[in-house]
Amino acid sequence: MAPRTPRAVVKVDLNRKPSEQEKPLHNRWHPDIPPVAEVQEGELFRVETLDCTGGQIHDNDSAEDMKNVDLSRGHYLSGPIKVSDSSGVPAKPGDLLMVEICNLGPLPGDEWGFTGTFDRENGGSFLTDHFPYATKAVWYFDGIFASSRHIPGVRFPGLIHPGLIGTAPSKELLEIWNTRERNLVEGGESATTLCGILHMRPLASLPLVKNALLGKVEVGTKKWYRIANEAARTAPGRENGGNCDIKNLSRGSRVYFPVFVDGANLSMGDMHFSQGDGEVSFCGAIEMNGFLELRCEILRGGMKKYLTPIGPSKLHVHPIFEIGPLEPKFSEWLVFEGY
């Protein structure tokens, strides 16, 4: 069978702001953000994404952009993408959406990325007691390898993956998120302890109208303000997937996402050339603009069949990640071919 050429369903223009893209992006989760594209299960399709900041960080030797980055603007997601079967019937609440990552990489002609630490006064990290000030390193990609003029003598293979991918929540699930996260904020706790070190930071980021980007929803309308006041921020991972930051979620991986709305409304972004487990500096991945080539399959009734609720609601479920076979090997060997 001849190889398939993926159909481009979302393209990005690096010369345009996130709000000016041909297929509008979004940086919040909400069931009423309409899809910008539609695919059929089994179809190979291509999605392009902007880096998590939407182009706020630049290829230069100053960390001022990292220090002053506006964190209310990220992450920028491509989608939502409606998924239907071959008969045109969309994925339905209660189904599972299997998403296979067939290929991914940096955008051609844009083979660079950045990593760093946020300033203690703007985002911080789990490590601000040791690294309180903003830092930045710019990395250039050469095939599977990355190197940086800011960290001389280092060259290593990356494992490219999407930091953020997931389906849209239902109104009921969104209410669950907002209630439990509001309880965290209003509960009076302002600190968590990690390894004996006290880190003062909010425990959740509640809905925020400022810099909300809601896809095709017209800015300034009553609908836009309603959604912006309700929509969930993209920072945590949740029942829909979201900001999973799993470094092995690369070529050959499959994810089984719960479906909460008609069409599933799949979105993705926050591409990483490489990342350590946990991303403890919060910008510890090598962030980049990139593309994903994906294939989907709908498992009808899959939530009831394969997922076990972990709380009082049938919506307290989590996606299943089937990690692919690729991983960098850091052992050093010389190999001689036999004849």
Contacts in CASP RR format, 6 or more apart in sequence:
PFRMAT RR
TARGET T0000
AUTHOR 0000-0000-0000
METHOD contacts of the structure
MODEL  1
MAPRTPRAVVKVDLNRKPSEQEKPLHNRWHPDIPPVAEVQEGELFRVETL
DCTGGQIHDNDSAEDMKNVDLSRGHYLSGPIKVSDSSGVPAKPGDLLMVE
ICNLGPLPGDEWGFTGTFDRENGGSFLTDHFPYATKAVWYFDGIFASSRH
IPGVRFPGLIHPGLIGTAPSKELLEIWNTRERNLVEGGESATTLCGILHM
RPLASLPLVKNALLGKVEVGTKKWYRIANEAARTAPGRENGGNCDIKNLS
RGSRVYFPVFVDGANLSMGDMHFSQGDGEVSFCGAIEMNGFLELRCEILR
GGMKKYLTPIGPSKLHVHPIFEIGPLEPKFSEWLVFEGY
4 44 0 8 1.000
5 44 0 8 1.000
6 44 0 8 1.000
6 45 0 8 1.000
6 46 0 8 1.000
6 102 0 8 1.000
6 103 0 8 1.000
6 293 0 8 1.000
7 39 0 8 1.000
7 43 0 8 1.000
7 44 0 8 1.000
7 45 0 8 1.000
7 46 0 8 1.000
8 45 0 8 1.000
8 46 0 8 1.000
8 48 0 8 1.000
9 23 0 8 1.000
9 37 0 8 1.000
9 38 0 8 1.000
9 39 0 8 1.000
9 45 0 8 1.000
9 46 0 8 1.000
9 47 0 8 1.000
9 81 0 8 1.000
10 23 0 8 1.000
10 36 0 8 1.000
10 37 0 8 1.000
10 46 0 8 1.000
10 47 0 8 1.000
10 48 0 8 1.000
10 49 0 8 1.000
10 78 0 8 1.000
10 79 0 8 1.000
10 81 0 8 1.000
11 22 0 8 1.000
11 23 0 8 1.000
11 48 0 8 1.000
12 21 0 8 1.000
12 25 0 8 1.000
12 48 0 8 1.000
12 49 0 8 1.000
12 50 0 8 1.000
12 78 0 8 1.000
12 107 0 8 1.000
12 289 0 8 1.000
13 20 0 8 1.000
13 21 0 8 1.000
13 22 0 8 1.000
14 50 0 8 1.000
14 107 0 8 1.000
14 110 0 8 1.000
14 289 0 8 1.000
17 54 0 8 1.000
18 25 0 8 1.000
18 27 0 8 1.000
18 50 0 8 1.000
18 54 0 8 1.000
18 73 0 8 1.000
18 76 0 8 1.000
18 213 0 8 1.000
19 25 0 8 1.000
19 213 0 8 1.000
23 36 0 8 1.000
23 37 0 8 1.000
23 78 0 8 1.000
23 79 0 8 1.000
24 36 0 8 1.000
24 213 0 8 1.000
24 215 0 8 1.000
24 216 0 8 1.000
25 50 0 8 1.000
25 76 0 8 1.000
25 77 0 8 1.000
25 78 0 8 1.000
25 79 0 8 1.000
25 213 0 8 1.000
25 215 0 8 1.000
26 33 0 8 1.000
26 76 0 8 1.000
26 77 0 8 1.000
26 79 0 8 1.000
26 80 0 8 1.000
26 213 0 8 1.000
26 214 0 8 1.000
26 215 0 8 1.000
26 267 0 8 1.000
27 73 0 8 1.000
27 74 0 8 1.000
27 75 0 8 1.000
27 76 0 8 1.000
27 77 0 8 1.000
27 211 0 8 1.000
27 212 0 8 1.000
27 213 0 8 1.000
27 234 0 8 1.000
28 207 0 8 1.000
28 212 0 8 1.000
28 213 0 8 1.000
28 214 0 8 1.000
28 227 0 8 1.000
28 228 0 8 1.000
28 231 0 8 1.000
28 232 0 8 1.000
28 233 0 8 1.000
28 234 0 8 1.000
29 168 0 8 1.000
29 169 0 8 1.000
29 174 0 8 1.000
29 231 0 8 1.000
29 232 0 8 1.000
29 233 0 8 1.000
29 234 0 8 1.000
29 238 0 8 1.000
29 240 0 8 1.000
29 242 0 8 1.000
30 168 0 8 1.000
30 169 0 8 1.000
30 174 0 8 1.000
30 214 0 8 1.000
30 227 0 8 1.000
30 230 0 8 1.000
30 231 0 8 1.000
30 232 0 8 1.000
31 168 0 8 1.000
31 169 0 8 1.000
31 170 0 8 1.000
31 171 0 8 1.000
31 174 0 8 1.000
31 260 0 8 1.000
31 261 0 8 1.000
31 265 0 8 1.000
32 217 0 8 1.000
32 223 0 8 1.000
32 227 0 8 1.000
33 80 0 8 1.000
33 168 0 8 1.000
33 214 0 8 1.000
33 215 0 8 1.000
33 216 0 8 1.000
33 217 0 8 1.000
33 227 0 8 1.000
33 231 0 8 1.000
33 265 0 8 1.000
34 80 0 8 1.000
34 215 0 8 1.000
34 216 0 8 1.000
34 217 0 8 1.000
35 79 0 8 1.000
35 80 0 8 1.000
35 81 0 8 1.000
35 82 0 8 1.000
35 263 0 8 1.000
35 265 0 8 1.000
36 79 0 8 1.000
36 80 0 8 1.000
36 81 0 8 1.000
36 215 0 8 1.000
36 216 0 8 1.000
37 79 0 8 1.000
37 81 0 8 1.000
37 82 0 8 1.000
38 81 0 8 1.000
38 82 0 8 1.000
38 83 0 8 1.000
38 84 0 8 1.000
39 45 0 8 1.000
39 81 0 8 1.000
39 82 0 8 1.000
39 83 0 8 1.000
39 84 0 8 1.000
39 296 0 8 1.000
40 83 0 8 1.000
40 84 0 8 1.000
40 85 0 8 1.000
40 86 0 8 1.000
40 88 0 8 1.000
41 83 0 8 1.000
41 84 0 8 1.000
41 85 0 8 1.000
41 86 0 8 1.000
41 296 0 8 1.000
41 297 0 8 1.000
41 298 0 8 1.000
42 295 0 8 1.000
42 296 0 8 1.000
42 297 0 8 1.000
43 295 0 8 1.000
43 296 0 8 1.000
44 102 0 8 1.000
44 293 0 8 1.000
44 294 0 8 1.000
44 295 0 8 1.000
45 81 0 8 1.000
45 293 0 8 1.000
45 294 0 8 1.000
45 295 0 8 1.000
46 291 0 8 1.000
46 292 0 8 1.000
46 293 0 8 1.000
46 294 0 8 1.000
47 78 0 8 1.000
47 79 0 8 1.000
47 81 0 8 1.000
47 268 0 8 1.000
47 291 0 8 1.000
47 292 0 8 1.000
47 293 0 8 1.000
47 294 0 8 1.000
48 78 0 8 1.000
48 107 0 8 1.000
48 289 0 8 1.000
48 290 0 8 1.000
48 291 0 8 1.000
49 76 0 8 1.000
49 77 0 8 1.000
49 78 0 8 1.000
49 162 0 8 1.000
49 268 0 8 1.000
49 269 0 8 1.000
49 270 0 8 1.000
49 271 0 8 1.000
49 289 0 8 1.000
49 290 0 8 1.000
49 291 0 8 1.000
49 292 0 8 1.000
50 76 0 8 1.000
50 78 0 8 1.000
50 269 0 8 1.000
50 289 0 8 1.000
51 57 0 8 1.000
51 76 0 8 1.000
51 113 0 8 1.000
51 114 0 8 1.000
51 270 0 8 1.000
51 271 0 8 1.000
51 287 0 8 1.000
51 288 0 8 1.000
51 289 0 8 1.000
52 74 0 8 1.000
52 75 0 8 1.000
52 76 0 8 1.000
52 164 0 8 1.000
52 269 0 8 1.000
52 270 0 8 1.000
52 287 0 8 1.000
53 69 0 8 1.000
53 70 0 8 1.000
53 73 0 8 1.000
53 74 0 8 1.000
53 76 0 8 1.000
53 287 0 8 1.000
54 73 0 8 1.000
54 74 0 8 1.000
54 76 0 8 1.000
56 65 0 8 1.000
56 69 0 8 1.000
56 70 0 8 1.000
56 73 0 8 1.000
57 65 0 8 1.000
57 66 0 8 1.000
57 69 0 8 1.000
57 114 0 8 1.000
57 136 0 8 1.000
57 287 0 8 1.000
58 65 0 8 1.000
59 112 0 8 1.000
59 113 0 8 1.000
59 114 0 8 1.000
59 138 0 8 1.000
60 138 0 8 1.000
61 138 0 8 1.000
61 150 0 8 1.000
62 136 0 8 1.000
63 116 0 8 1.000
63 133 0 8 1.000
63 134 0 8 1.000
63 135 0 8 1.000
63 136 0 8 1.000
64 134 0 8 1.000
65 136 0 8 1.000
66 114 0 8 1.000
66 116 0 8 1.000
66 117 0 8 1.000
66 118 0 8 1.000
66 119 0 8 1.000
66 134 0 8 1.000
66 135 0 8 1.000
66 136 0 8 1.000
66 283 0 8 1.000
67 118 0 8 1.000
67 119 0 8 1.000
67 122 0 8 1.000
67 133 0 8 1.000
67 134 0 8 1.000
68 122 0 8 1.000
69 118 0 8 1.000
69 122 0 8 1.000
70 211 0 8 1.000
71 118 0 8 1.000
71 122 0 8 1.000
71 123 0 8 1.000
72 208 0 8 1.000
72 210 0 8 1.000
72 211 0 8 1.000
73 211 0 8 1.000
73 213 0 8 1.000
74 211 0 8 1.000
74 234 0 8 1.000
75 164 0 8 1.000
75 234 0 8 1.000
75 243 0 8 1.000
75 269 0 8 1.000
75 270 0 8 1.000
76 213 0 8 1.000
76 269 0 8 1.000
77 164 0 8 1.000
77 234 0 8 1.000
77 267 0 8 1.000
77 268 0 8 1.000
77 269 0 8 1.000
77 270 0 8 1.000
78 267 0 8 1.000
78 268 0 8 1.000
78 269 0 8 1.000
79 265 0 8 1.000
79 266 0 8 1.000
79 267 0 8 1.000
79 268 0 8 1.000
80 168 0 8 1.000
80 265 0 8 1.000
80 266 0 8 1.000
80 267 0 8 1.000
81 265 0 8 1.000
81 266 0 8 1.000
81 267 0 8 1.000
82 90 0 8 1.000
82 262 0 8 1.000
82 263 0 8 1.000
82 264 0 8 1.000
82 265 0 8 1.000
83 90 0 8 1.000
83 91 0 8 1.000
83 97 0 8 1.000
83 263 0 8 1.000
83 264 0 8 1.000
83 266 0 8 1.000
83 296 0 8 1.000
83 298 0 8 1.000
84 90 0 8 1.000
84 91 0 8 1.000
84 263 0 8 1.000
85 91 0 8 1.000
85 298 0 8 1.000
90 262 0 8 1.000
90 263 0 8 1.000
90 264 0 8 1.000
91 97 0 8 1.000
91 259 0 8 1.000
91 262 0 8 1.000
91 263 0 8 1.000
91 264 0 8 1.000
91 298 0 8 1.000
92 259 0 8 1.000
92 262 0 8 1.000
92 263 0 8 1.000
92 300 0 8 1.000
93 170 0 8 1.000
93 259 0 8 1.000
93 260 0 8 1.000
93 261 0 8 1.000
93 262 0 8 1.000
94 258 0 8 1.000
94 259 0 8 1.000
94 260 0 8 1.000
94 301 0 8 1.000
94 302 0 8 1.000
94 303 0 8 1.000
94 304 0 8 1.000
95 259 0 8 1.000
95 264 0 8 1.000
95 298 0 8 1.000
95 299 0 8 1.000
95 300 0 8 1.000
95 301 0 8 1.000
95 302 0 8 1.000
95 303 0 8 1.000
96 256 0 8 1.000
96 257 0 8 1.000
96 258 0 8 1.000
96 259 0 8 1.000
96 298 0 8 1.000
96 299 0 8 1.000
96 301 0 8 1.000
96 302 0 8 1.000
96 303 0 8 1.000
96 306 0 8 1.000
96 307 0 8 1.000
97 167 0 8 1.000
97 256 0 8 1.000
97 257 0 8 1.000
97 258 0 8 1.000
97 259 0 8 1.000
97 264 0 8 1.000
97 266 0 8 1.000
97 296 0 8 1.000
97 297 0 8 1.000
97 298 0 8 1.000
97 299 0 8 1.000
98 254 0 8 1.000
98 255 0 8 1.000
98 256 0 8 1.000
98 257 0 8 1.000
98 296 0 8 1.000
98 297 0 8 1.000
98 298 0 8 1.000
98 299 0 8 1.000
99 165 0 8 1.000
99 254 0 8 1.000
99 255 0 8 1.000
99 257 0 8 1.000
99 266 0 8 1.000
99 294 0 8 1.000
99 295 0 8 1.000
99 296 0 8 1.000
100 252 0 8 1.000
100 253 0 8 1.000
100 254 0 8 1.000
100 294 0 8 1.000
100 295 0 8 1.000
100 296 0 8 1.000
100 297 0 8 1.000
101 161 0 8 1.000
101 162 0 8 1.000
101 249 0 8 1.000
101 250 0 8 1.000
101 251 0 8 1.000
101 252 0 8 1.000
101 253 0 8 1.000
101 254 0 8 1.000
101 255 0 8 1.000
101 292 0 8 1.000
101 293 0 8 1.000
101 294 0 8 1.000
102 251 0 8 1.000
102 252 0 8 1.000
102 293 0 8 1.000
102 294 0 8 1.000
102 295 0 8 1.000
103 251 0 8 1.000
103 292 0 8 1.000
103 293 0 8 1.000
104 160 0 8 1.000
104 161 0 8 1.000
104 162 0 8 1.000
104 250 0 8 1.000
104 251 0 8 1.000
104 271 0 8 1.000
104 290 0 8 1.000
104 291 0 8 1.000
104 292 0 8 1.000
104 293 0 8 1.000
105 160 0 8 1.000
105 271 0 8 1.000
105 290 0 8 1.000
105 291 0 8 1.000
105 292 0 8 1.000
106 112 0 8 1.000
106 113 0 8 1.000
106 141 0 8 1.000
106 160 0 8 1.000
106 271 0 8 1.000
106 273 0 8 1.000
106 288 0 8 1.000
106 289 0 8 1.000
106 290 0 8 1.000
106 291 0 8 1.000
107 289 0 8 1.000
107 290 0 8 1.000
107 291 0 8 1.000
110 288 0 8 1.000
110 289 0 8 1.000
110 290 0 8 1.000
111 140 0 8 1.000
111 141 0 8 1.000
111 142 0 8 1.000
111 143 0 8 1.000
112 138 0 8 1.000
112 139 0 8 1.000
112 140 0 8 1.000
112 141 0 8 1.000
112 288 0 8 1.000
113 138 0 8 1.000
113 139 0 8 1.000
113 140 0 8 1.000
113 141 0 8 1.000
113 273 0 8 1.000
113 286 0 8 1.000
113 287 0 8 1.000
113 288 0 8 1.000
114 136 0 8 1.000
114 137 0 8 1.000
114 138 0 8 1.000
114 139 0 8 1.000
114 283 0 8 1.000
114 286 0 8 1.000
114 287 0 8 1.000
114 288 0 8 1.000
115 136 0 8 1.000
115 137 0 8 1.000
115 139 0 8 1.000
115 283 0 8 1.000
115 284 0 8 1.000
115 285 0 8 1.000
115 286 0 8 1.000
115 287 0 8 1.000
116 134 0 8 1.000
116 135 0 8 1.000
116 136 0 8 1.000
116 137 0 8 1.000
116 281 0 8 1.000
116 283 0 8 1.000
116 284 0 8 1.000
117 124 0 8 1.000
117 125 0 8 1.000
117 127 0 8 1.000
117 128 0 8 1.000
117 131 0 8 1.000
117 133 0 8 1.000
117 134 0 8 1.000
117 135 0 8 1.000
117 281 0 8 1.000
117 282 0 8 1.000
117 283 0 8 1.000
117 284 0 8 1.000
118 124 0 8 1.000
118 125 0 8 1.000
118 134 0 8 1.000
118 281 0 8 1.000
118 282 0 8 1.000
118 283 0 8 1.000
119 132 0 8 1.000
119 133 0 8 1.000
119 134 0 8 1.000
120 128 0 8 1.000
120 132 0 8 1.000
120 133 0 8 1.000
122 134 0 8 1.000
123 201 0 8 1.000
123 282 0 8 1.000
124 201 0 8 1.000
124 282 0 8 1.000
125 131 0 8 1.000
125 280 0 8 1.000
125 281 0 8 1.000
125 282 0 8 1.000
125 283 0 8 1.000
126 194 0 8 1.000
126 199 0 8 1.000
126 280 0 8 1.000
126 281 0 8 1.000
126 282 0 8 1.000
127 280 0 8 1.000
127 281 0 8 1.000
128 199 0 8 1.000
129 197 0 8 1.000
129 199 0 8 1.000
131 281 0 8 1.000
136 150 0 8 1.000
137 148 0 8 1.000
137 150 0 8 1.000
137 151 0 8 1.000
138 148 0 8 1.000
138 149 0 8 1.000
138 150 0 8 1.000
139 146 0 8 1.000
139 147 0 8 1.000
139 148 0 8 1.000
139 273 0 8 1.000
139 286 0 8 1.000
140 146 0 8 1.000
140 147 0 8 1.000
140 148 0 8 1.000
141 273 0 8 1.000
141 288 0 8 1.000
144 157 0 8 1.000
144 158 0 8 1.000
144 328 0 8 1.000
145 155 0 8 1.000
145 156 0 8 1.000
145 157 0 8 1.000
145 158 0 8 1.000
146 155 0 8 1.000
146 156 0 8 1.000
146 157 0 8 1.000
146 158 0 8 1.000
146 273 0 8 1.000
146 274 0 8 1.000
146 286 0 8 1.000
147 153 0 8 1.000
147 154 0 8 1.000
147 155 0 8 1.000
148 154 0 8 1.000
156 274 0 8 1.000
156 328 0 8 1.000
157 328 0 8 1.000
158 273 0 8 1.000
158 274 0 8 1.000
158 286 0 8 1.000
158 328 0 8 1.000
159 247 0 8 1.000
159 248 0 8 1.000
159 250 0 8 1.000
159 274 0 8 1.000
159 326 0 8 1.000
159 327 0 8 1.000
159 328 0 8 1.000
160 250 0 8 1.000
160 271 0 8 1.000
160 272 0 8 1.000
160 273 0 8 1.000
160 274 0 8 1.000
161 246 0 8 1.000
161 247 0 8 1.000
161 248 0 8 1.000
161 249 0 8 1.000
161 250 0 8 1.000
161 253 0 8 1.000
161 271 0 8 1.000
161 272 0 8 1.000
161 275 0 8 1.000
162 249 0 8 1.000
162 268 0 8 1.000
162 269 0 8 1.000
162 270 0 8 1.000
162 271 0 8 1.000
162 272 0 8 1.000
162 292 0 8 1.000
163 243 0 8 1.000
163 244 0 8 1.000
163 245 0 8 1.000
163 246 0 8 1.000
163 249 0 8 1.000
163 269 0 8 1.000
163 270 0 8 1.000
163 271 0 8 1.000
163 272 0 8 1.000
163 275 0 8 1.000
163 285 0 8 1.000
164 234 0 8 1.000
164 242 0 8 1.000
164 243 0 8 1.000
164 244 0 8 1.000
164 245 0 8 1.000
164 268 0 8 1.000
164 269 0 8 1.000
164 270 0 8 1.000
165 241 0 8 1.000
165 242 0 8 1.000
165 244 0 8 1.000
165 249 0 8 1.000
165 255 0 8 1.000
165 266 0 8 1.000
165 267 0 8 1.000
165 268 0 8 1.000
165 269 0 8 1.000
166 240 0 8 1.000
166 241 0 8 1.000
166 242 0 8 1.000
166 255 0 8 1.000
166 257 0 8 1.000
166 266 0 8 1.000
166 267 0 8 1.000
166 268 0 8 1.000
166 319 0 8 1.000
167 240 0 8 1.000
167 241 0 8 1.000
167 257 0 8 1.000
167 258 0 8 1.000
167 259 0 8 1.000
167 260 0 8 1.000
167 261 0 8 1.000
167 264 0 8 1.000
167 265 0 8 1.000
167 266 0 8 1.000
167 267 0 8 1.000
168 240 0 8 1.000
168 260 0 8 1.000
168 261 0 8 1.000
168 264 0 8 1.000
168 265 0 8 1.000
168 267 0 8 1.000
169 177 0 8 1.000
169 232 0 8 1.000
169 238 0 8 1.000
169 239 0 8 1.000
169 240 0 8 1.000
169 260 0 8 1.000
169 261 0 8 1.000
170 260 0 8 1.000
170 261 0 8 1.000
170 315 0 8 1.000
172 313 0 8 1.000
172 315 0 8 1.000
173 239 0 8 1.000
173 240 0 8 1.000
173 260 0 8 1.000
173 315 0 8 1.000
174 230 0 8 1.000
174 231 0 8 1.000
174 232 0 8 1.000
176 313 0 8 1.000
176 315 0 8 1.000
176 316 0 8 1.000
177 232 0 8 1.000
177 238 0 8 1.000
178 206 0 8 1.000
178 207 0 8 1.000
178 230 0 8 1.000
178 232 0 8 1.000
181 204 0 8 1.000
181 205 0 8 1.000
181 206 0 8 1.000
181 232 0 8 1.000
182 204 0 8 1.000
182 206 0 8 1.000
184 203 0 8 1.000
184 204 0 8 1.000
185 202 0 8 1.000
185 203 0 8 1.000
185 204 0 8 1.000
185 206 0 8 1.000
189 203 0 8 1.000
190 200 0 8 1.000
190 201 0 8 1.000
190 202 0 8 1.000
190 203 0 8 1.000
191 198 0 8 1.000
191 199 0 8 1.000
191 200 0 8 1.000
191 201 0 8 1.000
192 199 0 8 1.000
192 201 0 8 1.000
192 203 0 8 1.000
193 199 0 8 1.000
204 236 0 8 1.000
205 233 0 8 1.000
205 235 0 8 1.000
206 233 0 8 1.000
207 228 0 8 1.000
207 229 0 8 1.000
207 230 0 8 1.000
207 231 0 8 1.000
207 232 0 8 1.000
207 233 0 8 1.000
208 228 0 8 1.000
208 233 0 8 1.000
209 225 0 8 1.000
209 228 0 8 1.000
209 229 0 8 1.000
212 227 0 8 1.000
212 228 0 8 1.000
212 231 0 8 1.000
214 224 0 8 1.000
214 227 0 8 1.000
214 228 0 8 1.000
214 231 0 8 1.000
217 223 0 8 1.000
217 224 0 8 1.000
217 227 0 8 1.000
218 224 0 8 1.000
232 238 0 8 1.000
234 242 0 8 1.000
234 243 0 8 1.000
235 243 0 8 1.000
236 242 0 8 1.000
236 243 0 8 1.000
237 243 0 8 1.000
237 244 0 8 1.000
239 258 0 8 1.000
239 315 0 8 1.000
239 316 0 8 1.000
239 317 0 8 1.000
239 318 0 8 1.000
239 319 0 8 1.000
240 257 0 8 1.000
240 258 0 8 1.000
240 260 0 8 1.000
240 319 0 8 1.000
241 255 0 8 1.000
241 257 0 8 1.000
241 318 0 8 1.000
241 319 0 8 1.000
243 270 0 8 1.000
244 319 0 8 1.000
244 321 0 8 1.000
245 272 0 8 1.000
245 275 0 8 1.000
245 278 0 8 1.000
245 279 0 8 1.000
245 285 0 8 1.000
246 321 0 8 1.000
246 323 0 8 1.000
247 272 0 8 1.000
247 274 0 8 1.000
247 275 0 8 1.000
247 276 0 8 1.000
247 277 0 8 1.000
248 323 0 8 1.000
248 324 0 8 1.000
248 327 0 8 1.000
249 255 0 8 1.000
249 321 0 8 1.000
249 323 0 8 1.000
250 324 0 8 1.000
250 326 0 8 1.000
251 324 0 8 1.000
251 326 0 8 1.000
252 324 0 8 1.000
252 325 0 8 1.000
252 326 0 8 1.000
253 321 0 8 1.000
253 322 0 8 1.000
253 323 0 8 1.000
253 324 0 8 1.000
254 321 0 8 1.000
254 322 0 8 1.000
254 324 0 8 1.000
255 319 0 8 1.000
255 320 0 8 1.000
255 321 0 8 1.000
255 322 0 8 1.000
256 299 0 8 1.000
256 306 0 8 1.000
256 319 0 8 1.000
256 320 0 8 1.000
256 321 0 8 1.000
256 322 0 8 1.000
257 264 0 8 1.000
257 266 0 8 1.000
257 319 0 8 1.000
258 303 0 8 1.000
258 307 0 8 1.000
258 315 0 8 1.000
258 317 0 8 1.000
258 318 0 8 1.000
258 319 0 8 1.000
259 298 0 8 1.000
259 303 0 8 1.000
260 315 0 8 1.000
264 298 0 8 1.000
266 296 0 8 1.000
268 292 0 8 1.000
270 287 0 8 1.000
271 287 0 8 1.000
271 288 0 8 1.000
271 289 0 8 1.000
271 290 0 8 1.000
271 292 0 8 1.000
272 285 0 8 1.000
272 286 0 8 1.000
272 287 0 8 1.000
272 288 0 8 1.000
273 285 0 8 1.000
273 286 0 8 1.000
273 287 0 8 1.000
273 288 0 8 1.000
274 285 0 8 1.000
274 286 0 8 1.000
275 284 0 8 1.000
275 285 0 8 1.000
275 286 0 8 1.000
276 284 0 8 1.000
276 285 0 8 1.000
279 285 0 8 1.000
299 305 0 8 1.000
299 306 0 8 1.000
303 314 0 8 1.000
303 317 0 8 1.000
306 320 0 8 1.000
307 317 0 8 1.000
307 318 0 8 1.000
307 320 0 8 1.000
308 317 0 8 1.000
309 315 0 8 1.000
309 316 0 8 1.000
309 317 0 8 1.000
310 316 0 8 1.000
310 317 0 8 1.000
310 318 0 8 1.000
END
